[in-house]
Amino acid sequence: MKTLLSILKGIKNGFSTVFRKVKSSKRLQGALVLVCIVAVACGALFAAYKKGTKVNETIQETIVNYQDIEEITFKEATVPEIGVIHKPMKLGKLEFDNPLTTSDYIFTYNAVIKAGYDLENIKDDGGNESTQTITVTLPKASIFDSYLDEKSYVQYWEGEKITANVGLDDIHKEKKRMLKEAKQDAIKGGLYEKTAEHAKVVITDYIHSLKGYENYNVVFNEEA
């Protein structure tokens, strides 16, 4: 606005000089006054236009941000697994596997397997306003976290012999095997399919909560 005032001030000063030179011509004075009025009016209209432009610039299109639903697009499976440690006595390369010298442990854990998506890879076509449809493409689900619930530990048999001590390495190895098997069991039990079903419900509800998408039909594609 300061620039516009400077321009108008310059125009006014310029016209004052001209007025002094053409005092004897009333017709020309009237014409110059009319030009000055038109210039001020154009300046006011320009300022109003700029103000309207700034207001319009604040209007933003709704963008679907799937990061907002990160905490609820995962599916969790709890899989009970049995751990068995059977450790015979060893002397050099010889192994003696009998009830008197072999250590045995039998225990269970509940394995917790969490599956979900890399949310950055969830894509949509932005929606078709004429058909009121938006197509969302889900990436392949994957396991994001897995662990054995220590609170679920139950020991069914302990038969450790002094001839075959069971160490932390033996326990860690068996727990690792249990976790690997739990993942396979969860996937075979439909973990990925249930994850997709749950994600579709959550994403649909989320899209319908966005302004302008309330009545959209949400269609899903799944990557192989």
Buried (B, 14 or more C-beta within 10 A) or exposed (E): EEEBEEEBEEBEEEBEEEBEEBEEEEEBBEEBEEEBEEBBEEBEEEEEEEEEEEEEEEEEEEEBEBEEBEEBBBBBBEBBBEBEBBBBBEEEEEEEEEEEBBBBBBBBBBBBBBBBBEBEEBBBEEBEEEEEEBBBBBBEBEBEEBBBEEEBEEEEEEBBBEBBEBEEEBBEEBBEEBBEBBBEBBBEEEBBEBBBEBBBEBBBEBBEEBEEBEEBEBEBEBEE
